[in-house]
Structures are given as C-alpha cells and as structure tokens.
Amino acid sequence: MSVERNLIISLLKLTKEGPVLTESVNRYARIPSATARKLLGKLQNEGLVYLKSESVEVDSSMRLKLAVKAASLGADVEHISNLLCWQEFEEIAAFALKNNGYAVANNVRFKHVARKWEIDVVGCKKPLVICIDCKHWQHAIAPSVLKRIVDLQVERTRALVDSLPSISLKLECTKWSNAKFIPSVLSLMPSSFKFYDKVPVVPIFQLQDFLNQLPAYTESLKFFPKTFNSLSHNF
C-alpha cells in the first residue's frame, strides 16, 4: 500500500505542469520499473491517469481524485494539499457542476456598496444558484475559524443577490423569474462539521452526492431568495 501511495505522491508532484515521463515517476518514487508499470496500469483502469508509450498524463479532475486516494492510503494531508493549487479546486467544482446541468461562472467579481467582491464558483440550475468558496485548508480547523469562513461566504452571497441584476454580470439566473442563492464551502478533506449555521461544508470527494441530494434538501439550508422582474431579463 505504501508503494502505491508513494507512486501517487510522485504523480501529484511531477504532473503539475503537464505530462511526465514514466521513467521520471519511477525514479522519483524509488520503485522498480515493473512495479511502477503495474501500478500505473491499475490507476489507468480506475480512470486516474492516461498512459502513453513512455509518458503519463493526469488532468485536473484526476489530480483531485489521486489526492483523495493518497489520503485514504495514509499520506499526510498537509503534504498532499501542498501539491495542489487553488485553481484545481475551482476546476473540479466547475466540472462537477457542468456535468450536473449547471451553467457555471468562475471567479465572479462584482461591486456592491462601494466594495469589491469575488465568489470562486457560481453554478446556476433553475431555480438554484450555488455560490462556492473553495478552501485549501491543510489540517483540522477550529470551529471559530470555520465560523469566520462561513460568515464571509454568506456575506458574499448576500452581496451578490443584492447586486443583481447587473450589466457587468452575465449570470444565467438573471434570465429566470425566481432564484434561490445557496452559500457553500468546498474543501479537500472533511471538517468536523457537514453544516455550519445551515451552510454546507462539502469535501471535494462528496461533491457529487451533495449535488444529487441538494434539490430535496434546499429548504433546510440557508439560502437567499431573489425575484427578477421582467425588466431584469433585458440585462
């Protein structure tokens, strides 16, 4: 198990900039070539890598899945987190939302009450608007810290609701009559809380389950309703 874990950590380290030679993976992981080929074949069968004749490729969604797998094999979460970048969290969130029929906008920047705001990912699927803050924490966090994270995301979401409709923001939801804006936090690993003040705190590997269940549980979550009049549809 430790051999597979070391191989995965090597892949996360070496594929940040793109495809890497299989030989380089073997050398970095310090495992025999035959063993590396067997494990890489296993990872390919699990949909976690693309193997070519002499190289291996790992896209963003695969890197997140590899990170979770490494953690399940006992790898240090802080070390794994350091091998990932902010953009990969946002990309996998956007990918999952799009696969579930959401219109997605990344890095949504806007002004409200003379202040600049930004939300990492906004997904729109009538009548729901999910506003996601991607967090890259590397260890267990204190309840006070989580409260601050959640409060800030609630504040951002409320500001977005109040600022719409806006000429500068082309969000799908502004074409609707009504929408429910849901603040949420996405993390690499689980926290001690699945919800905080009715705001979901979702580990990345549970994002699909969250999206599947969201329509049935919306009313039990914190959300901000918004009604768009007919004039707003002209923006």
C-alpha positions in Angstrom: 0.0 0.0 0.0 2.9 2.4 0.8 4.3 1.7 -2.6 1.1 2.8 -4.3 0.9 5.8 -2.0 4.5 6.9 -2.9 3.7 6.5 -6.6 0.6 8.7 -6.4 2.5 11.4 -4.4 5.1 11.3 -7.2 2.5 11.7 -9.8 1.0 14.7 -7.9 4.4 16.3 -7.6 5.5 15.7 -11.2 2.4 16.4 -13.2 1.7 20.0 -12.0 2.9 21.3 -15.3 1.6 18.6 -17.6 2.6 15.1 -18.8 5.7 13.5 -17.4 8.0 10.6 -18.5 7.1 7.3 -16.8 10.8 6.9 -16.1 10.8 10.1 -14.1 7.9 8.8 -12.0 9.7 5.6 -11.3 12.9 7.4 -10.3 11.1 9.9 -8.0 9.1 7.2 -6.3 12.1 5.0 -6.0 10.3 1.9 -7.1 11.2 -0.8 -9.7 10.0 -0.1 -13.3 8.0 -3.3 -13.4 6.2 -2.4 -10.2 5.5 1.1 -11.4 4.1 -0.1 -14.7 1.8 -2.5 -12.9 0.5 0.3 -10.5 0.1 2.8 -13.3 -1.9 0.3 -15.2 -4.1 -0.2 -12.2 -4.6 3.6 -11.8 -5.5 3.8 -15.5 -8.1 1.2 -15.1 -9.5 3.3 -12.2 -9.6 6.3 -14.5 -7.0 8.2 -12.6 -4.2 8.5 -15.2 -3.7 8.4 -19.0 -0.9 6.2 -20.1 1.1 6.6 -23.3 4.1 4.7 -24.6 6.7 6.5 -22.4 4.7 9.1 -20.5 1.8 9.5 -18.1 -0.8 12.4 -18.1 -3.1 13.5 -15.3 -5.8 16.1 -15.8 -7.2 18.4 -13.0 -10.1 16.1 -12.1 -7.7 13.1 -11.9 -5.3 15.0 -9.7 -8.0 15.7 -7.1 -9.1 12.1 -7.1 -5.5 11.0 -6.8 -5.1 13.3 -3.8 -8.1 11.8 -2.1 -6.8 8.3 -2.8 -3.4 9.1 -1.4 -5.0 10.4 1.8 -7.0 7.2 2.0 -3.7 5.2 1.8 -2.3 7.1 4.7 -0.5 10.0 3.1 -0.1 13.2 5.1 -2.9 15.6 4.2 -0.8 18.7 4.7 1.8 17.3 2.2 -0.9 16.4 -0.3 -2.5 19.8 -0.1 0.8 21.5 -0.8 1.0 19.6 -4.1 -2.3 21.0 -5.3 -3.2 24.6 -6.3 -6.3 26.8 -5.8 -7.3 26.5 -9.5 -7.6 22.8 -9.3 -10.3 23.0 -6.6 -12.2 25.6 -8.7 -11.8 23.5 -11.9 -13.1 20.3 -10.3 -16.0 22.2 -8.8 -16.9 23.7 -12.2 -16.5 20.4 -13.9 -18.9 18.6 -11.5 -21.5 21.4 -11.7 -21.4 21.4 -15.5 -21.8 17.6 -15.5 -24.9 18.0 -13.5 -26.5 20.6 -15.8 -25.4 23.8 -14.2 -24.4 26.9 -16.1 -21.1 27.8 -14.4 -19.1 31.0 -13.9 -15.7 31.0 -12.3 -14.1 33.9 -10.3 -17.3 36.0 -10.3 -16.2 39.6 -9.5 -18.6 42.4 -8.8 -19.1 45.6 -6.9 -21.7 46.3 -4.2 -22.0 49.2 -1.8 -18.7 50.7 -2.9 -16.8 47.4 -2.3 -15.3 44.8 -4.5 -16.4 41.1 -4.0 -15.4 37.8 -5.5 -17.0 34.3 -5.4 -14.9 31.4 -6.6 -17.6 29.4 -8.5 -21.3 30.1 -9.2 -23.5 27.4 -10.6 -27.0 28.1 -11.9 -29.6 25.4 -12.4 -33.2 26.7 -12.2 -34.2 27.6 -9.5 -30.9 27.0 -7.6 -27.7 29.2 -7.6 -24.8 27.6 -5.7 -22.2 30.0 -4.6 -19.0 28.1 -3.7 -16.0 29.2 -1.7 -13.0 26.8 -2.4 -10.9 26.3 0.7 -7.4 24.8 0.7 -7.1 24.0 4.4 -4.3 21.5 5.2 -5.4 20.4 8.7 -8.3 20.3 11.1 -9.6 23.8 11.7 -11.1 25.3 14.8 -14.8 26.0 15.0 -14.1 29.7 15.3 -12.2 29.7 12.0 -14.9 27.7 10.2 -17.5 30.2 11.5 -15.5 33.0 10.0 -15.1 31.2 6.7 -18.9 30.5 6.6 -19.9 34.0 7.7 -17.8 35.5 4.9 -19.3 33.3 2.3 -22.8 34.2 3.5 -21.8 37.8 3.3 -20.5 37.4 -0.3 -23.6 35.5 -1.4 -25.9 38.1 0.1 -24.0 40.9 -1.6 -24.3 39.1 -5.0 -28.0 38.7 -4.5 -28.4 42.4 -3.7 -26.2 43.5 -6.7 -28.3 41.6 -9.3 -29.3 42.2 -12.0 -26.1 43.8 -13.1 -24.9 44.8 -16.6 -21.4 43.6 -15.7 -22.6 40.1 -14.6 -24.0 37.7 -17.2 -25.3 35.0 -14.9 -27.8 32.5 -16.2 -30.1 33.1 -13.2 -30.9 36.7 -14.2 -33.0 35.2 -17.0 -35.3 33.5 -14.5 -38.3 34.8 -12.6 -37.1 33.5 -9.2 -33.9 32.0 -7.8 -32.5 30.6 -4.5 -28.9 31.5 -3.8 -27.1 29.0 -1.6 -23.8 29.8 0.0 -21.5 26.8 0.4 -17.8 25.9 1.2 -15.8 23.3 -0.7 -12.7 21.6 0.9 -10.2 19.0 0.1 -10.8 17.0 3.2 -13.7 16.7 5.6 -14.1 19.1 8.6 -15.7 18.3 11.9 -18.9 19.8 10.5 -21.0 18.9 7.5 -23.0 22.1 8.0 -22.4 25.3 9.9 -25.3 27.6 10.5 -27.2 25.7 7.8 -24.4 26.3 5.3 -23.0 23.1 3.7 -19.3 22.4 4.1 -18.6 19.8 1.4 -15.5 17.7 1.0 -14.5 17.6 -2.7 -15.0 13.8 -3.0 -18.6 14.2 -1.7 -19.5 16.9 -4.1 -21.4 14.6 -6.4 -23.5 13.3 -3.6 -24.2 16.8 -2.4 -25.4 17.9 -5.9 -27.6 14.8 -6.1 -29.3 15.5 -2.8 -29.4 19.3 -3.0 -32.9 19.7 -4.7 -34.5 17.6 -1.9 -32.9 19.5 1.0 -32.8 23.1 -0.2 -35.4 24.3 2.2 -33.3 23.0 5.2 -30.3 25.1 4.1 -29.5 28.8 4.3 -30.5 30.5 1.1 -31.4 33.9 -0.2 -34.5 34.1 -2.4 -34.4 36.6 -5.3 -37.2 37.7 -7.7 -36.3 39.1 -11.0 -38.8 41.3 -12.7 -39.3 41.3 -16.5 -37.0 44.3 -16.9 -34.1 42.4 -15.4 -34.2 39.9 -18.2 -33.0 42.6 -20.6 -29.6 42.8 -18.9 
